Each structure stands twice: as structure tokens, then as C-alpha cells.
Amino acid sequence: MLSELGEEARVLAGGQSLIPLMKLRFANPQHLVDLNFVPRISYVKEQDGALRFGALTRHADIEYSKKAAKVPIIHDCAAGIADVQVRNRGTIGGSIAEADPSGDWATVLMTLDTTVRCIGPAGERVVPLSGFITDAYTTVLVKDELVSEVLVRVPPKGSGGAYIAFKRTAPVYPTASAAVQLTMEGDTCTEAAIAMGCVGLTPIKPAEAETALRGQQVSEAAINRAVEAARAAADPQPDMRGSVEYKRFLAGSLVKRAIEIALRRAKGERVQGGHLYA
Ligand SMILES: Cc1cc2nc3c(=O)[nH]c(=O)nc-3n(C[C@H](O)[C@H](O)[C@H](O)COP(=O)(O)OP(=O)(O)OC[C@H]3O[C@@H](n4cnc5c(N)ncnc54)[C@H](O)[C@@H]3O)c2cc1C
């Protein structure tokens, strides 16, 4: 249908980004191709050490999925997006395809081994998430191509992750957010992935902050080095949610809290993560 209808057609998933844009007249598609009529594209499966999310899987389905709960950072994300109404309609595929710089999913999934399965008239391809989002609201998807599935490798034993997003109320996007995923062997961090949301045009991966933890005993000093490197890497825009300085400082503080929870979860503790309200 997308091929037949041409440039003026847009895919509709949960409508939680597209419909508000249409109401504001920022988007004015002549045709909507509704994915909700396509069977078997909403699921959470565990297969060969990976979690597989069908493109139309709602945030709420992931929030309540026992399989997805095995990776706590995924539950942190799904359970905190906006409010119940948005979570009941919005989808993981739509969120990734929208590539909103304030969206939660891309930031969280950047700290995991995530790939995106894309399908179109030319066939199928699997793209690492790190190369899928190229700019604000921009992905590698070509005309007629859809996200069909999001695949996440389950982290190894000894891993822990946490996502913390700071927002003013439930139905608004975060002011800043931080996702941290660590793999520990005793007190030594063998793998560290950090991503920050809402402080750049795409999720920001502060490489120096990751290096401050990777291969190190995770001491207070190492955490502080990671926090400072994360603050330096943040590139926020000033808006009604805060100034550049405020958001940069906030992002670092969220990284610190996320590291602390990730460390405790790596040891098997059950700790609350997710969204913080001002
Ligand atoms: C009040 C409110 C608050 C919100 N707050 C947050 C928040 O705090 N955090 C957050 O992450 N999100 C938030 N959202 C957005 C929400 O999470 C959306 O669900 C998400 O952006 C994806 O939207 P959707 O699945 O409804 O897709 P749609 O709105 O239907 O589509 C979004 C875009 O993606 C395209 N698309 C959809 N599915 C596919 C696909 N499978 N393949 C290719 N292209 C596709 C569409 O054509 C469209 O361009 C909020 C939304 C609202 C209304």
C-alpha cells in the first residue's frame, strides 16, 4: 500500500506521535496506512539469548511482560513512558522510527546490544541501532520500508542496568535521562555502556564516561570521573524545561544515580529505577 500510495502516505502505529503532529498541522499525510490491521506484529519473544519485540508491541505490553522484565532497564523504560493512555497505544517500533530526541526507547536500547529488523519491497535487512538513527527525527529507513522487529541480546550474568528519566509530570517528555548498563566480575566492571537522552539531537553515548568505568574497580572516584565526562559530552538545547547549564548538570546527576542502581542490580538486588518526577 505504501508503494501504491506514494509520498503522501504515512504509516500509523499507536498514533501517539503522528496524531499530535497532524493535529498541530506539522504533518499532513493524505493517506494513513494502519499497521493495526497487520496480524502477528505485536509480541515479546525470547529466542537464542535475545528478546524480540514485534514493531507494534505497545509500551504497556512490555511493561507487563515477564520476559522483558529479565532485563530491568527495559522495564524501567516501558513502565515510565508518559501515562497509561500513551503506554496502552504507543509502540516500540513507532518510537524507534520516530527518532524523537526526547524519546525514551532509543536512549535505553543504545546501552544494550540492539538491532532493528527493517522490511520493504527490496527485502529485509538488520541494522544495529547505533547506525539506525542518524539525526533528530531521522533514520536510515527508506521510502516504503518499515521497522518489523527490535532485537535485544540478553546481557550476560553479572550484568545490571538502570534507566532514570527526570520529568515534571507523567504526560510530558523528560527534561533529561540517563541509561547505564554494566557487567561486573566482583568489584571490577568488565563492560560499561552509558547513553543520555534529551541532551542532544540523538541519544548521546559518552565514550570517555564509559572508559572511566570499563576495566576499573568502580570506586567513588571512578564514578565521579564518569559523571564529569558525561556532563562534558552532553549537548543540550535550552527550552522551557531548562537552560543548557541546568540540563548538563542534571544529566550528570542522572548518570550517577543510574550507575549506583546498575551496580546494585548487577549484584542481584531488586532496586526501583525508572522515572523521577520533579
Ligand atoms: C502526551 C504524550 C506524552 C508522551 N511522552 C513520551 C515520553 O515521555 N517518552 C517517550 O518515549 N514517548 C512519549 N510519547 C510518545 C509515545 O511514546 C509514542 O508512542 C512513540 O513516540 C511512538 O509512537 P507510536 O507507536 O504511537 O507511533 P505513531 O505515532 O503511529 O508513528 C510515529 C512515526 O513513526 C512511523 N512509524 C510507526 N511505526 C512504524 C514502523 N513500524 N515502521 C516505520 N515507521 C513507523 C509513523 O509513520 C510516524 O512517522 C508521548 C506521547 C504523547 C501523546
The ligand as a Gaussian input file, in Angstrom:
#p B3LYP/6-31G(d) Opt

LIG

0 1
 C        1.122000      13.155000      25.781000
 C        2.249000      12.303000      25.258000
 C        3.396000      12.155000      26.017000
 C        4.440000      11.355000      25.559000
 N        5.558000      11.223000      26.350000
 C        6.538000      10.401000      25.958000
 C        7.688000      10.182000      26.787000
 O        7.797000      10.700000      27.897000
 N        8.642000       9.350000      26.314000
 C        8.555000       8.733000      25.087000
 O        9.439000       7.985000      24.721000
 N        7.483000       8.921000      24.302000
 C        6.482000       9.727000      24.694000
 N        5.400000       9.898000      23.870000
 C        5.396000       9.279000      22.537000
 C        4.956000       7.825000      22.587000
 O        5.881000       7.037000      23.296000
 C        4.780000       7.206000      21.203000
 O        4.169000       6.016000      21.418000
 C        6.026000       6.925000      20.415000
 O        6.649000       8.117000      20.029000
 C        5.727000       6.125000      19.126000
 O        4.517000       6.435000      18.630000
 P        3.502000       5.373000      18.057000
 O        3.879000       3.983000      18.221000
 O        2.227000       5.794000      18.604000
 O        3.721000       5.692000      16.505000
 P        2.934000       6.673000      15.546000
 O        2.644000       7.960000      16.217000
 O        1.816000       5.943000      14.941000
 O        4.072000       6.865000      14.452000
 C        5.214000       7.652000      14.711000
 C        6.053000       7.781000      13.409000
 O        6.698000       6.538000      13.127000
 C        6.235000       5.990000      11.881000
 N        6.098000       4.561000      12.151000
 C        5.327000       3.996000      13.104000
 N        5.540000       2.663000      13.135000
 C        6.453000       2.398000      12.179000
 C        7.082000       1.201000      11.723000
 N        6.832000       0.017000      12.270000
 N        7.978000       1.309000      10.720000
 C        8.268000       2.512000      10.162000
 N        7.712000       3.677000      10.545000
 C        6.805000       3.612000      11.542000
 C        4.942000       6.726000      11.570000
 O        4.702000       6.797000      10.175000
 C        5.225000       8.091000      12.171000
 O        6.010000       8.851000      11.294000
 C        4.347000      10.696000      24.298000
 C        3.189000      10.850000      23.533000
 C        2.147000      11.646000      23.996000
 C        0.901000      11.783000      23.162000

